[in-house]
Amino acid sequence: MKRLALAALCTALPALGVAADASLHVYGAVQRELRLDLTALRQLPAQDSGKLAMVCQSGAQVGAEREYRGVRLSDVLDQAGLDMPGHQDARRSYVVARSSRDGYAVVFSWGELYNSEAGDEILVAYQKNGLALDPGEGPLALVSTGDLRSGPRHVKWLDGLEVVRLPRGPLATP
């Protein structure tokens, strides 16, 4: 009976879109490119979001309040080490969190992550309400719990973190 249940679960997971081998790829302007699976992420210090109302761009609350558990985005980036050889590089650096599943991407500045309290509230989440994330969110999601409108920077099916540096010198103007 247990084998039958396990076989059914293994068959159902791909149909639900749940990736058994979920990982987070950290790349770009980093010292060490990484692929972190759920086991590696769970070894980092965990943080709980507290009650979070997901609010969309219009200001409307979407669904019930929820609680996320995960790791700080900055802790994940620290594992890779940001590649900042120049004195001004941090100020020109951004992190693009993305989902290859639907192409959705959001941006965080270095200052936001490392030079403000907001950075403590940006989580790579692997649990919601004490359980693994549901199939609609994927095995990993990104939530910015300090945002007044948390929905626009909620990345479902998070699988990539790209560290990007703006070029030195003046930016081109239109």
C-alpha positions as CSV (number, residue, x, y, z in Angstrom):
1,M,0.0,0.0,0.0
2,K,2.8,2.4,0.9
3,R,4.5,1.7,-2.4
4,L,1.3,2.4,-4.3
5,A,0.9,5.7,-2.5
6,L,4.6,6.6,-3.2
7,A,4.2,5.7,-6.9
8,A,1.0,7.8,-7.1
9,L,2.8,10.8,-5.5
10,C,5.8,10.5,-7.8
11,T,3.4,10.4,-10.8
12,A,1.3,13.3,-9.5
13,L,4.2,15.7,-8.7
14,P,5.2,16.4,-12.3
15,A,1.6,16.9,-13.3
16,L,1.2,19.4,-10.5
17,G,4.3,21.2,-11.7
18,V,6.3,20.4,-8.5
19,A,9.9,19.9,-9.3
20,A,11.5,17.3,-7.1
21,D,15.0,18.6,-8.0
22,A,14.2,22.3,-7.4
23,S,17.3,24.5,-7.1
24,L,18.2,28.1,-7.0
25,H,20.9,29.3,-9.4
26,V,22.9,32.3,-8.1
27,Y,25.1,33.8,-10.9
28,G,26.4,37.0,-12.5
29,A,28.7,39.3,-10.6
30,V,29.4,36.8,-7.8
31,Q,32.6,35.2,-6.6
32,R,31.2,31.7,-6.7
33,E,28.3,30.7,-9.0
34,L,26.0,28.4,-7.0
35,R,23.1,26.0,-7.4
36,L,21.4,25.6,-4.0
37,D,18.8,22.9,-3.5
38,L,16.2,22.8,-0.7
39,T,18.6,20.9,1.6
40,A,21.3,23.5,1.2
41,L,18.9,26.4,1.7
42,R,17.5,24.8,4.9
43,Q,21.0,24.8,6.3
44,L,21.1,28.6,6.3
45,P,19.5,30.5,9.3
46,A,15.7,30.3,8.9
47,Q,13.4,33.3,9.3
48,D,9.7,33.5,9.6
49,S,7.7,36.3,7.9
50,G,5.0,36.7,10.5
51,K,1.5,37.3,9.2
52,L,1.6,38.7,5.7
53,A,-1.3,40.0,3.6
54,M,-0.5,39.7,0.0
55,V,-1.4,43.0,-1.6
56,C,-1.5,43.5,-5.3
57,Q,-0.4,46.6,-7.2
58,S,-3.9,48.1,-7.0
59,G,-3.8,47.9,-3.2
60,A,-6.4,45.1,-3.0
61,Q,-5.6,42.2,-0.7
62,V,-5.3,38.8,-2.4
63,G,-6.4,35.8,-0.4
64,A,-6.0,35.2,3.3
65,E,-3.0,36.3,5.4
66,R,-0.2,33.8,5.3
67,E,3.1,33.1,7.1
68,Y,6.2,32.2,5.2
69,R,9.4,30.5,6.3
70,G,12.7,30.7,4.4
71,V,16.1,32.4,4.4
72,R,17.0,36.0,3.8
73,L,17.9,36.8,0.3
74,S,21.1,38.6,1.5
75,D,22.2,35.3,3.3
76,V,21.8,33.4,0.0
77,L,23.9,36.1,-1.8
78,D,26.5,36.0,0.9
79,Q,27.0,32.3,0.2
80,A,28.0,33.2,-3.4
81,G,29.9,36.3,-2.4
82,L,29.2,39.5,-4.3
83,D,32.0,40.4,-6.8
84,M,32.6,44.1,-5.9
85,P,36.3,44.9,-6.8
86,G,35.7,48.6,-7.2
87,H,34.9,51.1,-4.5
88,Q,31.6,52.2,-6.1
89,D,30.5,48.7,-7.3
90,A,28.1,48.1,-4.5
91,R,26.1,51.2,-5.4
92,R,25.8,50.1,-9.0
93,S,24.7,46.5,-8.2
94,Y,21.3,45.0,-8.4
95,V,19.9,41.6,-7.9
96,V,17.3,40.3,-10.4
97,A,15.2,37.5,-8.9
98,R,13.5,35.5,-11.6
99,S,11.4,32.5,-12.5
100,S,12.2,30.7,-15.8
101,R,8.8,29.1,-15.6
102,D,6.9,32.2,-16.5
103,G,9.6,34.8,-17.1
104,Y,8.6,37.0,-14.2
105,A,11.4,39.0,-12.7
106,V,11.9,41.6,-10.0
107,V,14.8,43.8,-8.9
108,F,16.4,44.7,-5.6
109,S,19.2,47.2,-5.2
110,W,22.4,46.5,-3.1
111,G,21.4,49.4,-0.8
112,E,17.9,47.9,-0.3
113,L,19.4,44.5,0.6
114,Y,22.4,45.5,2.6
115,N,22.0,49.1,3.8
116,S,18.4,49.2,5.0
117,E,16.1,47.3,7.3
118,A,14.1,46.2,4.2
119,G,16.9,43.7,3.4
120,D,16.0,41.7,6.6
121,E,12.4,41.2,5.2
122,I,13.2,39.8,1.8
123,L,12.9,36.0,1.9
124,V,13.6,33.0,-0.3
125,A,10.7,31.1,1.0
126,Y,10.2,27.3,1.1
127,Q,7.2,27.0,3.4
128,K,3.9,28.7,3.8
129,N,1.7,28.3,6.8
130,G,4.0,25.5,8.1
131,L,3.8,23.4,5.0
132,A,5.8,23.1,1.8
133,L,4.8,25.8,-0.7
134,D,1.7,24.8,-2.8
135,P,2.0,23.9,-6.5
136,G,0.9,27.4,-7.5
137,E,4.0,28.9,-5.9
138,G,6.5,26.2,-6.6
139,P,9.2,24.7,-4.3
140,L,10.7,28.2,-3.9
141,A,9.3,31.7,-3.9
142,L,10.6,35.1,-3.1
143,V,8.6,37.4,-0.9
144,S,9.3,40.9,0.2
145,T,7.4,41.1,3.4
146,G,8.2,44.8,4.1
147,D,6.7,46.1,0.9
148,L,3.5,48.0,1.3
149,R,2.3,46.2,-1.8
150,S,3.9,42.7,-1.4
151,G,2.3,41.2,-4.5
152,P,4.4,42.8,-7.3
153,R,7.7,41.5,-5.9
154,H,6.3,38.0,-5.1
155,V,8.2,35.7,-7.4
156,K,6.6,32.3,-7.7
157,W,8.7,29.3,-8.9
158,L,11.9,31.2,-8.0
159,D,14.9,29.5,-9.7
160,G,17.4,32.3,-10.5
161,L,19.2,35.1,-8.8
162,E,21.4,37.2,-11.1
163,V,23.7,39.9,-9.7
164,V,24.0,42.7,-12.2
165,R,26.3,45.8,-12.1
166,L,25.5,48.9,-14.1
167,P,28.4,50.0,-16.3
168,R,30.7,52.7,-15.0
169,G,30.3,56.2,-16.4
170,P,27.3,58.2,-17.4
171,L,24.2,56.3,-18.5
172,A,22.9,56.9,-22.0
173,T,19.9,59.2,-22.1
174,P,17.1,58.9,-24.6
